[in-house]
Amino acid sequence: MHLAEKGILIKLKNKNRGNAKLMTAIDRFIFDFEESENISPDNLHQLRKDADKIHSDGIYFFNIHIHRVMLLIEFSQNRAVVLWSGSHDEYINKFKNNKDTIEKWLRANQHIQ
């Protein structure tokens, strides 16, 4: 699967260089997606048990160590796009752990209609 916008994850790594567990977790996350060829909605949880579907358009949150990552997964195109990443506290501040707030952010950033 092609992982687009992984620069967001690289930026997260650069911001947290002293956190070896996070570095390893980000590398594992990238590897999981880039090395998997046949990811589908049915087998996504086998690849990443932390997948949390937050929108019917194929948008998921994942836990990476103490951080969160939002991905848009286009299964038909074998492509995943990193939309957002941040610490769990940043996630709470931005999205309030609320699907309506997440959906408003997705619409405002033109990720959904």
C-alpha positions as CSV (number, residue, x, y, z in Angstrom):
1,M,0.0,0.0,0.0
2,H,1.2,3.5,-0.8
3,L,1.5,5.7,2.3
4,A,1.1,9.3,1.1
5,E,1.9,12.4,3.2
6,K,4.2,10.3,5.5
7,G,6.2,13.5,5.9
8,I,3.7,14.3,8.7
9,L,5.0,11.3,10.5
10,I,8.7,12.2,9.8
11,K,8.0,15.6,11.3
12,L,6.6,13.9,14.4
13,K,9.7,11.8,14.6
14,N,12.0,14.9,14.3
15,K,10.0,16.7,17.0
16,N,10.5,13.8,19.4
17,R,14.0,12.5,18.6
18,G,14.8,11.5,22.2
19,N,11.8,9.2,22.4
20,A,13.1,5.8,21.2
21,K,9.8,4.0,21.7
22,L,8.0,6.6,19.6
23,M,10.7,6.4,16.9
24,T,10.3,2.6,16.7
25,A,6.5,2.8,16.8
26,I,6.4,5.3,13.9
27,D,8.8,3.2,11.8
28,R,6.7,0.1,12.5
29,F,3.5,2.0,11.5
30,I,5.1,3.1,8.2
31,F,6.4,-0.4,7.6
32,D,3.0,-2.0,8.3
33,F,1.3,0.0,5.6
34,E,4.1,0.2,3.0
35,E,4.8,-3.5,3.1
36,S,1.2,-4.7,3.0
37,E,-0.2,-5.2,-0.4
38,N,-3.8,-6.4,0.1
39,I,-5.3,-4.3,2.9
40,S,-9.0,-4.3,3.0
41,P,-11.6,-3.1,5.6
42,D,-12.0,-6.8,6.5
43,N,-8.3,-7.4,7.4
44,L,-7.2,-4.0,8.6
45,H,-7.6,-5.1,12.2
46,Q,-5.3,-8.0,11.6
47,L,-2.6,-5.6,10.4
48,R,-3.2,-2.9,13.1
49,K,-5.3,-3.8,16.1
50,D,-5.4,-0.2,17.1
51,A,-7.5,0.9,14.0
52,D,-10.5,2.9,15.1
53,K,-12.9,3.8,12.2
54,I,-14.1,7.3,12.7
55,H,-15.8,8.0,9.4
56,S,-17.5,5.9,6.7
57,D,-15.3,7.5,4.0
58,G,-12.4,5.2,5.2
59,I,-11.0,7.5,7.9
60,Y,-9.3,5.9,10.9
61,F,-7.4,6.9,14.0
62,F,-4.4,4.8,15.1
63,N,-2.4,4.8,18.3
64,I,1.3,5.1,18.0
65,H,2.9,4.9,21.4
66,I,1.4,7.9,23.1
67,H,0.4,9.6,19.9
68,R,-2.5,9.5,17.5
69,V,-2.5,9.4,13.7
70,M,-5.5,10.0,11.4
71,L,-5.4,8.2,8.1
72,L,-7.7,8.3,5.1
73,I,-7.5,4.8,3.6
74,E,-8.6,4.4,0.0
75,F,-8.8,0.6,-0.2
76,S,-9.8,0.5,-3.8
77,Q,-6.6,2.4,-4.8
78,N,-4.3,0.6,-2.3
79,R,-3.4,4.0,-0.9
80,A,-3.4,5.6,2.6
81,V,-3.0,9.3,3.3
82,V,-1.8,10.7,6.6
83,L,-4.1,13.5,7.5
84,W,-3.0,14.4,11.0
85,S,-0.7,13.3,13.8
86,G,-0.1,14.6,17.3
87,S,0.2,13.6,20.9
88,H,-2.9,12.3,22.7
89,D,-3.2,15.7,24.5
90,E,-3.1,17.5,21.1
91,Y,-5.8,15.1,19.9
92,I,-8.0,15.9,22.9
93,N,-7.5,19.6,22.5
94,K,-8.2,19.6,18.8
95,F,-10.9,17.0,18.4
96,K,-12.3,16.8,22.0
97,N,-12.6,13.0,21.5
98,N,-15.8,13.8,19.7
99,K,-16.8,12.4,16.3
100,D,-18.8,15.5,15.4
101,T,-15.8,17.7,16.1
102,I,-13.6,15.3,14.0
103,E,-16.1,15.5,11.1
104,K,-16.2,19.3,11.2
105,W,-12.4,19.3,11.0
106,L,-12.5,16.9,8.1
107,R,-15.0,19.0,6.2
108,A,-13.1,22.3,7.0
109,N,-9.9,20.7,5.6
110,Q,-11.8,19.3,2.6
111,H,-11.1,15.7,3.3
112,I,-14.8,14.9,3.1
113,Q,-17.8,16.6,1.6
